[in-house]
Amino acid sequence: MEAKFEYFDHEADIGIIGYGKTLEEAFEQGAKAMFNIMADINTIEHKKKVKISVRALDVETLFVEWLNSLLAQKDIENLLFSEFNVKIEKKENMFVLEGEAIGEKINYEKHCVDVEVKAATYSQLKIEKINSFYKVQCVVDV
């Protein structure tokens, strides 16, 4: 299996899934899944990097915090992201994520933004290791 993202059905919102050989890679794929809902990530150029730092008591909460921090930066900086780099460490009793999101300013003619993701939620939140792969998932509010 290779790193990838996909979706799952949900009554009103959209479920996202990220897969990776490492937990970090799965978090990166989950972010790609979320931004691909808003615009085709293949049309987003790598022009600007934004640093993201979040911490949480468990990796499930860390995933939601990561996604919501990305959405906040999207709104603050008026950016769409298509590439992500994540490093996760456990420091004392906290999980700490240091990452970056790479993208460009939103251009509504170029990016065809159809759906607005409002937030990542704790609904159907799950992180598991299946054989040698990590799977992260949650529902995003659209």
C-alpha positions as CSV (number, residue, x, y, z in Angstrom):
1,M,0.0,0.0,0.0
2,E,1.2,3.5,-0.8
3,A,0.5,6.8,1.0
4,K,-2.9,8.0,-0.2
5,F,-6.1,9.6,0.9
6,E,-9.8,8.8,0.4
7,Y,-13.2,9.6,1.6
8,F,-16.0,7.8,3.4
9,D,-19.8,8.5,3.4
10,H,-21.4,10.6,6.2
11,E,-25.0,11.8,6.4
12,A,-24.4,15.5,6.2
13,D,-20.6,16.1,6.1
14,I,-17.6,14.3,4.6
15,G,-15.3,11.7,6.1
16,I,-11.6,11.9,5.3
17,I,-9.0,9.1,5.6
18,G,-5.3,9.4,5.3
19,Y,-2.9,6.4,5.0
20,G,0.8,6.4,5.4
21,K,3.8,4.3,6.3
22,T,4.4,6.5,9.3
23,L,1.9,8.4,11.5
24,E,3.3,11.7,10.0
25,E,2.7,10.6,6.5
26,A,-0.9,9.6,7.4
27,F,-1.4,13.1,8.9
28,E,-0.1,14.7,5.7
29,Q,-2.4,12.6,3.6
30,G,-5.4,13.5,5.8
31,A,-4.6,17.2,5.2
32,K,-4.4,16.6,1.5
33,A,-7.8,14.9,1.6
34,M,-9.3,17.9,3.5
35,F,-7.9,20.5,1.1
36,N,-8.8,18.4,-2.0
37,I,-12.5,18.7,-0.9
38,M,-12.2,22.5,-1.4
39,A,-10.1,22.6,-4.6
40,D,-8.2,20.1,-6.8
41,I,-4.9,20.1,-4.9
42,N,-3.1,19.4,-8.2
43,T,-3.9,23.0,-9.3
44,I,-2.3,24.5,-6.1
45,E,1.2,25.7,-6.6
46,H,3.9,25.6,-4.0
47,K,4.6,29.3,-3.5
48,K,4.3,29.9,0.2
49,K,5.1,28.0,3.3
50,V,3.3,28.3,6.6
51,K,4.6,26.8,9.9
52,I,2.1,25.0,12.0
53,S,2.7,23.9,15.6
54,V,0.1,22.0,17.7
55,R,0.1,19.8,20.8
56,A,-2.3,17.5,22.4
57,L,-2.6,14.8,25.1
58,D,-3.3,12.1,22.5
59,V,-2.7,11.5,18.8
60,E,-6.4,11.6,17.9
61,T,-6.8,15.1,19.3
62,L,-3.5,16.1,17.7
63,F,-5.0,15.1,14.3
64,V,-8.1,17.3,14.7
65,E,-5.9,20.2,16.1
66,W,-3.6,19.8,13.0
67,L,-6.4,20.0,10.6
68,N,-8.2,22.9,12.3
69,S,-4.9,24.8,12.5
70,L,-4.5,24.4,8.8
71,L,-8.1,25.7,8.2
72,A,-7.3,28.7,10.5
73,Q,-4.2,29.5,8.4
74,K,-6.2,29.1,5.2
75,D,-8.6,31.8,6.4
76,I,-6.1,34.1,8.0
77,E,-3.7,34.1,5.1
78,N,-6.3,33.4,2.3
79,L,-4.3,30.4,1.2
80,L,-5.0,26.9,-0.2
81,F,-2.4,24.2,0.6
82,S,-1.4,21.1,-1.3
83,E,1.8,19.8,0.3
84,F,2.4,19.1,4.0
85,N,5.4,18.1,6.1
86,V,4.8,16.8,9.6
87,K,7.1,15.7,12.5
88,I,5.4,14.3,15.6
89,E,7.2,13.8,18.9
90,K,6.2,12.8,22.4
91,K,7.5,15.3,24.9
92,E,6.7,14.6,28.5
93,N,3.0,13.9,28.5
94,M,2.1,15.7,25.3
95,F,2.3,14.9,21.6
96,V,3.8,17.7,19.7
97,L,3.4,18.3,16.0
98,E,5.7,20.6,14.1
99,G,4.8,21.0,10.5
100,E,4.5,23.2,7.5
101,A,1.9,23.6,4.9
102,I,2.8,24.7,1.3
103,G,0.4,26.4,-1.1
104,E,-0.6,29.6,-2.7
105,K,-3.1,32.5,-2.4
106,I,-6.7,31.5,-3.3
107,N,-7.6,32.4,-6.8
108,Y,-11.2,31.6,-7.4
109,E,-10.9,31.5,-11.2
110,K,-8.0,29.0,-11.0
111,H,-8.9,26.9,-8.1
112,C,-12.7,26.4,-8.5
113,V,-13.4,26.4,-4.8
114,D,-16.7,24.6,-4.5
115,V,-17.1,23.3,-1.0
116,E,-15.9,25.2,2.1
117,V,-14.6,23.0,5.0
118,K,-15.6,24.7,8.2
119,A,-13.9,22.4,10.7
120,A,-12.4,19.0,11.5
121,T,-14.6,17.3,14.1
122,Y,-14.2,14.4,16.6
123,S,-17.0,12.5,14.8
124,Q,-15.8,9.1,13.7
125,L,-12.2,10.1,14.7
126,K,-9.9,7.1,14.6
127,I,-6.2,6.4,14.3
128,E,-5.0,2.8,13.9
129,K,-2.1,0.9,12.6
130,I,-3.0,-1.8,10.1
131,N,-0.1,-4.1,9.4
132,S,2.7,-1.7,8.4
133,F,0.4,1.2,7.6
134,Y,-1.2,4.0,9.7
135,K,-4.8,5.1,9.0
136,V,-6.2,8.4,10.3
137,Q,-9.8,9.5,9.8
138,C,-12.4,12.0,11.0
139,V,-15.4,13.8,9.6
140,V,-15.0,17.4,8.4
141,D,-17.9,19.9,8.7
142,V,-18.8,21.4,5.3
